[in-house]
Amino acid sequence: MRGKKRKYNYLDCKYLRGITVCGIIGCVGNRRKSLQEAYRFVSHGQIYIEARGPDRSQIINLPANVASIGMATLSINNPSQHYGPYCSTNRRYVLTYNGEIYNGRDLCQRFDIWLSPIENDAHLLLKLFEKVGTKCLPYINGMFAFAILDTQLNRLTLAVDKHSQKPLYWTKSQNLLAFSSVYTALAQLNTEDQSFSDEFLEFENFVGGRTPSSGIHKLKGGTFAEYTPADDRLRIAEYSKVGSPQAGTNVADSLVSAAGRLATSLPSALLLSGGIDSAILAALLRPNVAVTVSFDEHDAYSEEVKAREICDAFGIEHVVIKPDSTKLLTNIDDITRRLQFPIGNASVFPEYVIYEELAKRGIRVCYSGLGADEFFLGYERMRLFVAKIAGKTPAVADNYLPLQQHLNSIYDPQVSPGENYLRLLARNPSAKLSHVAIPEELNSVDQLSELMTWIETEFSLPGLLRTTDALSGSFGIEVRAPYLDDEVIAAAGQLQLWDKLDVDNGTKLPLRRLAANLGVPMSVTHDLVKRGFAAPYGMWLGTQSKARGIFDRSVFLSALIESHQRLNYPVAA
């Protein structure tokens, strides 16, 4: 029919997944006199997000809505694509967006959405929102943070993915609400003192959406916020998990599917530790480069040999970086700036030097094994904890003996399993943990697998994800984590404790079997000692500790806090 527009199926969209890591920022006011303040915040704050989106940076000002919306875009697949912020075809909705949707085809079929060949994830999200609003959120498999302004209802919606892989910070005053994917962008607007309290020191990280400033908040994973300036009302709610995949997919199939969804044809890299998680990704994704960070101070901090065997097995170029304490001390202020605020994470320095190297090579996509330990019970502390409850004393590597001794000293058979595990996870030995509420249905010996996973994803994983996002984003690099794919998590959730962990035979049992089937060297599949990315902070900065885990990073955290103060951020005494 002449003049009729052609509809395009999702499968026609060559560049649909064209954007990933980006910087987003915005401000919405409830008074006309707030308009210039909103403009000023976004225009000044744009500099904080530009590193995350080096291809193009733009701002849309909306005087009628007393709003300013900004976005800095990193285009992974299509440099000629549309750049954000984005507007719906009817101009009602304005979107600033950071992330990637993995199950777009499924969403288009489920909600009967059509896209043109040049439209991307942002356009899909706009059309989803036009149709069903926030009801689409549970069905999205991906990593994202976004803000959508409904110019007709004058309502702002903020949302993040189920695990907050892509963070979103916000602050609110009586006159306006401001948000950004970068914490420091909001510090210019919020002048309250920053504080690293006893609660922060419990886990060497801010949990539950808190930040150093009581006036700046982080939107928790799996939640969305709605702000209506007219009545200055902010509502935050969890979105339902009804969109999660149904049980039935096994671990091997789910990981193969996830790897296919997250793969790219562009030059890519892998954070390779020499362990099971990253070895599987090497086998499935075959990146151009695998990068290992190694330290000569102690074999507890080196997996160079095993990592090389993995690369040889799958024909991957292997890059080994061996930074020393001088590199750390010389770059401590730069690390602090990129990290945005301190965190006690052992992988901070290794990740920093990896992303620095990848940026020099012009690589924009990197794969990571984040999430495997949490959902497949991969931490050595998990094995020791289960053994303690079972009345066993398993053999451990020398560098984990202090952790085993620590568990023996703090374990109290009179308290719940959840409290005992929190005591083990807490970095501060004097942690009171009175503010932690564990779901009653998980807090039992019969639910150990679910209990440990819940605690790790609430108190440990958010810090790991924030570290990765802040550091990689500051170098303009997108990190993709297949183990955090919805289908993989659903497959892991079907397994019982003993399907994942054996006190005598190691952790992550289904992943070990998969690795063996994929041709991962036996030296890796049969190694029961977890190492991963960590630096010898204690040995470098004064404690001379050769123990990994909770004993070697507090001195590094102190150095980060001192650097934070040195950079003239206001910090409460």
C-alpha positions in Angstrom: 0.0 0.0 0.0 1.4 3.4 -1.1 2.6 5.5 1.8 2.3 2.8 4.4 5.3 2.6 6.7 7.2 -0.7 6.8 7.4 -2.4 10.2 10.7 -4.0 11.1 11.2 -7.1 13.2 13.8 -7.1 15.9 15.8 -9.6 13.8 16.3 -6.9 11.2 18.1 -4.6 13.7 21.7 -4.8 12.8 22.8 -2.3 15.4 20.1 -2.8 18.0 22.7 -3.4 20.8 24.7 -0.4 19.8 25.3 1.3 23.1 26.7 0.0 26.4 28.7 1.9 29.0 27.6 5.5 29.1 27.5 8.4 31.6 24.1 9.8 32.5 23.1 12.8 34.5 20.1 14.9 35.1 18.1 17.3 37.3 14.4 18.0 37.7 13.0 20.9 39.7 9.6 21.7 41.1 9.8 25.5 40.9 10.5 27.8 37.9 13.3 29.4 39.8 15.0 26.0 40.0 15.5 26.0 36.2 18.9 27.7 36.1 20.1 25.5 39.0 19.2 22.4 37.0 20.9 23.7 33.9 24.0 24.6 35.9 24.2 21.2 37.7 24.0 19.2 34.5 26.3 21.5 32.4 29.0 21.5 35.2 28.4 17.8 36.0 28.9 16.7 32.4 32.7 16.7 32.8 32.4 13.9 35.4 30.6 11.5 33.0 32.5 12.2 29.8 35.1 9.5 30.4 32.3 6.9 30.5 31.1 8.0 27.1 33.9 9.4 25.0 32.2 9.3 21.6 29.7 12.1 22.2 28.2 14.1 25.0 24.8 16.0 24.8 22.3 17.8 27.0 18.6 18.3 26.5 17.1 21.2 28.4 13.3 21.1 29.0 12.2 24.5 30.4 8.5 23.6 30.6 9.4 20.7 32.9 12.2 22.5 34.8 14.5 19.8 33.8 17.9 19.2 32.2 19.0 15.7 31.0 22.5 14.8 29.9 24.3 11.7 28.5 27.8 10.8 27.4 27.8 7.9 25.0 30.3 5.1 24.3 29.2 3.4 21.1 30.4 -0.2 21.0 29.0 -1.6 17.7 28.0 1.4 15.6 29.8 4.7 15.8 27.2 6.3 13.4 24.2 5.5 15.6 21.9 7.9 17.3 23.3 9.4 20.5 21.5 10.1 23.7 19.6 11.5 25.4 16.8 10.0 23.4 13.2 11.1 22.8 10.2 8.9 22.0 8.6 9.3 18.6 5.7 11.3 20.1 8.2 13.4 22.0 6.5 12.6 25.3 9.4 10.7 26.9 13.0 11.7 27.3 15.5 8.9 28.1 19.1 8.9 29.3 20.4 5.4 29.4 23.5 3.4 30.4 23.7 -0.4 29.8 22.8 -3.2 27.5 19.7 -5.4 27.1 20.5 -9.0 26.4 17.0 -10.4 25.7 15.7 -7.8 23.3 14.2 -10.2 20.8 12.2 -11.9 23.6 11.0 -8.5 24.8 9.9 -7.5 21.3 7.9 -10.7 20.9 6.4 -10.5 24.4 5.2 -6.9 24.1 4.7 -6.8 20.3 7.2 -4.1 19.7 8.7 -3.2 16.3 12.0 -1.4 15.6 13.7 -0.1 12.5 17.2 -1.5 11.5 19.0 1.5 12.9 17.3 1.6 16.3 19.1 0.4 19.4 18.5 -0.7 23.0 17.5 2.8 24.0 14.7 2.9 21.5 13.5 -0.5 22.6 13.4 0.7 26.2 11.4 3.8 25.2 8.8 1.7 23.4 8.6 -0.7 26.3 8.0 2.2 28.6 5.4 3.7 26.3 3.5 0.4 26.3 3.7 -0.8 29.9 5.8 1.6 32.0 7.7 0.1 34.9 5.9 -3.3 34.4 8.6 -4.1 31.8 11.4 -4.1 34.3 11.2 -7.6 35.7 11.4 -9.0 32.2 14.6 -7.3 31.2 17.7 -9.5 31.2 20.7 -7.2 31.1 22.6 -4.5 32.9 21.2 -1.0 32.9 20.6 2.3 34.7 18.3 4.8 33.2 16.1 7.9 33.8 12.9 8.6 31.8 11.1 11.9 32.1 7.4 11.8 31.2 7.0 15.4 30.0 3.2 15.1 29.9 2.8 13.9 33.5 6.0 15.7 34.5 7.2 12.5 36.3 10.8 11.2 36.5 11.5 7.5 36.7 14.9 6.1 37.7 15.7 2.4 37.5 18.6 0.0 37.7 19.1 -3.7 36.9 18.5 -6.5 39.3 22.1 -6.4 40.7 22.9 -2.7 40.1 25.7 -3.6 37.7 25.2 -0.1 36.4 24.9 2.2 39.4 22.7 5.2 39.7 23.2 7.9 42.4 20.6 10.5 43.4 20.2 13.4 45.8 17.1 15.4 46.7 16.5 18.8 48.1 13.2 20.7 48.6 13.6 22.3 45.2 14.9 19.5 42.9 16.1 15.9 42.4 19.4 15.2 40.7 20.9 11.9 39.6 24.0 10.6 37.9 25.9 7.4 37.1 28.9 9.0 38.8 28.9 9.8 42.5 31.3 12.7 42.3 29.0 14.5 39.9 26.5 14.9 42.7 29.1 16.0 45.3 29.1 19.4 43.7 25.4 19.8 44.5 25.4 18.1 48.0 27.7 19.9 50.4 27.2 17.6 53.4 30.3 16.2 55.1 31.3 12.7 53.9 31.9 10.1 56.6 33.4 6.6 56.8 31.6 5.3 59.8 31.8 2.1 61.9 29.0 0.7 59.7 31.2 1.3 56.6 34.2 -0.4 58.3 32.1 -3.5 59.1 32.3 -4.5 55.4 34.7 -1.8 54.1 32.0 -0.8 51.8 28.7 1.1 51.9 25.7 -1.3 51.7 22.0 -0.9 51.4 22.1 2.1 49.0 24.3 4.3 51.4 27.3 6.4 50.3 29.8 8.5 52.2 27.3 11.4 52.1 24.1 11.0 54.0 22.5 13.2 51.3 23.6 11.1 48.3 22.0 7.7 47.8 22.6 4.7 45.5 19.6 3.1 44.0 19.5 -0.6 45.1 19.5 -3.4 42.6 16.1 -4.4 41.5 14.4 -1.1 42.4 13.0 1.9 40.7 12.1 5.4 41.9 9.4 7.8 40.7 9.6 11.5 41.4 6.7 13.9 40.8 7.9 17.5 41.2 4.4 18.9 41.6 4.0 17.4 45.0 7.7 16.9 45.6 7.0 13.2 46.1 9.6 10.4 45.7 8.5 6.8 45.8 11.0 3.9 45.7 9.9 0.3 45.1 11.2 -3.1 44.2 10.1 -4.5 41.0 8.7 -8.1 40.9 11.0 -11.0 39.8 8.2 -12.6 37.7 10.2 -12.1 34.6 13.0 -14.3 35.8 13.6 -17.5 33.6 11.8 -20.6 34.8 13.7 -23.5 36.3 14.7 -26.2 33.8 17.8 -24.9 32.0 21.0 -26.7 33.2 24.2 -24.8 34.1 26.1 -25.7 30.9 23.3 -24.7 28.5 22.6 -21.5 30.4 26.3 -20.4 30.3 26.6 -21.2 26.6 23.5 -19.2 25.9 24.7 -16.3 28.1 28.1 -16.3 26.3 26.2 -16.0 23.0 24.1 -13.1 24.2 27.1 -11.2 25.6 29.7 -11.9 22.9 31.0 -9.3 20.5 32.7 -9.4 17.2 34.9 -6.4 18.1 38.3 -6.8 19.7 37.7 -8.0 23.3 39.6 -9.0 26.4 39.2 -11.2 29.4 40.1 -10.7 33.0 42.0 -14.0 33.5 42.9 -15.2 37.0 43.8 -18.7 36.1 40.8 -20.1 37.9 37.6 -22.0 36.9 35.4 -19.0 36.2 37.5 -17.1 33.8 38.8 -20.4 32.2 35.2 -21.2 31.1 34.8 -17.7 29.6 38.1 -18.2 27.7 36.7 -21.4 26.3 33.3 -20.1 25.4 34.1 -16.5 24.2 37.7 -16.8 22.8 38.6 -13.2 23.4 41.5 -11.6 21.5 43.5 -11.0 24.6 43.4 -12.4 28.2 45.1 -10.2 30.9 46.5 -11.6 34.1 48.0 -9.5 36.9 50.7 -11.3 38.8 52.9 -10.5 41.8 56.2 -12.0 42.7 56.0 -11.3 46.4 54.2 -14.6 47.2 52.6 -17.5 45.2 49.3 -16.7 46.8 49.1 -13.7 44.5 50.2 -15.3 41.3 48.3 -17.6 38.8 50.5 -16.7 35.8 51.4 -20.3 35.0 47.8 -21.6 35.0 46.6 -18.6 33.1 49.2 -19.2 30.4 48.1 -22.8 30.1 44.5 -21.7 29.6 45.5 -19.2 26.9 47.7 -21.9 25.2 44.7 -24.3 25.2 42.4 -21.9 23.5 44.8 -19.9 21.3 44.4 -16.6 23.1 47.1 -13.9 23.3 48.2 -13.7 27.0 49.3 -10.4 28.5 50.8 -10.5 32.0 51.1 -7.3 34.0 53.5 -7.3 37.0 53.0 -4.0 38.9 54.9 -3.2 42.1 54.3 -1.1 45.2 55.8 2.0 43.5 53.1 1.8 40.8 50.4 1.6 43.5 51.7 4.5 45.5 52.4 6.7 42.5 48.9 6.2 41.2 46.9 6.1 44.4 45.3 9.5 43.9 44.3 8.6 40.3 42.8 5.3 41.6 40.8 7.3 44.2 39.5 9.7 41.6 38.4 6.9 39.3 36.9 4.9 42.1 34.9 7.9 43.2 35.0 6.9 46.9 37.1 4.3 48.8 36.2 0.7 49.1 38.0 -2.3 50.7 38.2 -4.5 47.7 41.2 -6.7 47.0 40.8 -6.4 43.2 40.9 -2.6 43.0 44.6 -2.2 42.0 44.7 -5.2 39.7 41.6 -4.1 37.9 43.0 -0.5 37.6 46.2 -1.7 35.8 44.2 -4.0 33.5 41.8 -1.3 32.3 44.7 1.1 31.9 46.4 -1.5 29.6 43.3 -2.2 27.7 42.6 1.5 27.1 46.1 1.9 25.6 45.4 -1.0 23.3 42.1 0.6 22.2 40.0 -2.4 23.5 36.5 -1.4 24.6 34.9 -4.7 25.6 36.1 -6.9 28.5 34.7 -10.1 30.0 34.7 -10.8 33.7 33.8 -13.8 35.9 31.9 -11.6 38.4 29.0 -13.5 40.1 30.3 -17.0 39.7 31.5 -17.2 43.3 28.3 -15.8 44.8 25.9 -18.1 42.9 28.0 -21.2 42.7 29.5 -21.0 46.2 33.1 -20.4 45.1 34.6 -18.6 48.0 36.9 -20.5 50.3 35.1 -18.9 53.3 32.0 -20.8 52.1 33.7 -24.2 52.1 35.2 -23.5 55.6 31.9 -22.3 56.9 30.0 -25.4 55.7 32.7 -27.6 57.1 32.5 -25.8 60.5 28.7 -26.5 60.7 29.3 -30.1 59.6 31.9 -30.5 62.4 34.8 -31.1 59.9 38.3 -29.6 59.7 39.2 -29.6 56.0 42.7 -29.2 54.7 43.4 -25.6 53.5 46.3 -23.9 51.7 48.8 -22.1 54.0 47.6 -18.6 53.0 44.1 -19.5 54.1 45.0 -20.8 57.5 44.5 -17.4 59.1 41.0 -17.3 57.7 40.2 -20.8 59.1 41.6 -19.7 62.5 39.5 -16.5 62.4 36.4 -18.5 61.7 37.1 -20.8 64.7 37.6 -17.8 66.9 34.4 -15.9 66.0 32.0 -18.8 65.5 29.3 -19.1 68.1 27.0 -22.2 68.0 24.4 -20.3 70.0 23.6 -17.8 67.3 22.0 -18.3 63.9 23.9 -19.5 60.8 23.2 -16.1 59.2 24.8 -14.1 62.0 27.8 -16.4 62.1 28.4 -16.1 58.4 28.0 -12.3 58.6 30.7 -12.3 61.3 33.0 -14.2 58.9 32.3 -11.8 56.1 32.6 -8.7 58.1 36.0 -7.0 57.8 35.8 -5.3 61.2 36.2 -7.8 64.1 34.1 -5.6 66.4 31.2 -5.4 64.0 27.9 -5.4 65.8 25.7 -6.2 62.7 22.6 -5.1 64.6 21.3 -3.2 61.6 21.3 -6.4 59.3 18.0 -8.1 58.8 18.3 -11.6 57.3 15.1 -13.1 55.8 13.8 -15.5 58.3 13.1 -18.2 55.7 16.8 -18.3 54.8 18.3 -18.2 58.3 18.7 -21.9 58.9 21.1 -24.8 58.3 18.7 -26.3 55.8 19.0 -23.2 53.6 22.8 -22.7 53.8 23.3 -22.4 50.0 20.6 -19.8 49.6 21.6 -18.0 52.9 25.3 -17.6 51.9 24.3 -16.4 48.4 21.9 -13.9 49.8 24.4 -12.5 52.2 27.1 -12.3 49.6 24.8 -10.6 47.0 23.6 -8.1 49.7 27.0 -7.2 51.3 29.9 -8.3 49.1 28.8 -8.3 45.4 27.6 -4.7 45.3 31.1 -3.5 46.2 32.7 -5.7 43.6 30.3 -4.4 40.9 30.8 -0.8 41.9 34.6 -1.2 41.7 34.4 -2.7 38.3 31.9 -0.2 37.0 33.7 2.9 38.3 37.2 1.8 37.2 36.3 0.4 33.8 33.9 3.2 33.0 36.6 5.8 33.8 38.7 4.3 31.1 35.8 4.0 28.6 35.6 0.2 28.8 32.5 -2.0 29.0 32.7 -5.0 31.3 30.3 -7.9 30.6 29.7 -10.6 33.2 28.0 -13.7 31.8 27.6 -15.3 35.3 25.1 -12.5 36.1 22.9 -13.3 33.2 19.3 -14.1 34.5 19.3 -17.6 32.9 22.6 -18.6 34.6 21.4 -17.4 38.0 18.2 -19.3 37.5 20.1 -22.5 36.7 22.4 -22.0 39.7 19.3 -21.5 41.9 18.0 -25.0 41.0 21.0 -26.7 42.6 21.3 -27.9 46.1 24.2 -27.1 48.4 26.0 -30.4 47.8 25.5 -30.0 44.0 27.7 -26.9 44.3 30.1 -27.5 47.1 31.9 -30.4 48.7 33.9 -29.8 51.9 36.7 -32.2 50.7 36.4 -31.9 46.9 36.1 -28.2 46.4 33.7 -25.5 45.4 31.8 -24.7 42.2 31.4 -28.4 41.3 29.1 -27.9 38.2 31.5 -25.3 36.8 34.5 -27.7 37.3 32.6 -30.3 35.3 31.8 -27.9 32.6 35.4 -26.6 32.4 36.7 -30.2 32.0 34.2 -30.8 29.2 35.3 -27.6 27.4 38.9 -28.7 27.5 40.2 -26.5 30.3 43.6 -27.9 31.5 43.4 -30.4 34.4 45.8 -28.2 36.4 43.0 -25.7 36.6 39.9 -28.0 37.0 41.6 -30.0 39.8 43.0 -27.0 41.7 40.9 -26.5 44.8 42.6 -23.3 46.0 40.9 -20.1 45.0 43.1 -17.2 44.2 41.6 -14.7 41.8 42.5 -11.0 41.5 44.2 -9.6 44.6 47.3 -7.6 45.4 49.7 -8.0 48.3 48.6 -4.8 50.0 49.7 -5.9 53.5 53.2 -6.8 52.4 53.6 -3.6 50.5 52.1 -1.2 53.0 53.5 -2.4 56.3 51.7 -5.4 57.8 53.9 -8.0 56.2 50.8 -10.3 56.0 51.0 -13.2 53.5 47.4 -14.2 54.3 44.7 -13.5 51.7 41.1 -12.5 52.4 40.1 -10.2 55.2 43.5 -9.6 56.7 45.5 -7.9 53.9 43.4 -5.0 52.6 42.5 -2.8 55.5 45.8 -0.9 55.2 45.1 -0.3 51.5 41.6 1.0 52.5 43.3 3.5 54.9 45.5 4.7 52.1 42.5 5.3 49.9 40.7 7.2 52.6 43.8 9.4 53.1 43.9 10.0 49.4 40.2 10.9 49.4 41.0 13.5 52.0 44.0 14.7 50.2 41.9 15.4 47.1 39.9 18.0 49.1 36.7 16.1 49.4 34.9 17.1 52.6 35.3 14.2 55.0 33.8 14.2 58.5 36.2 13.5 61.4 
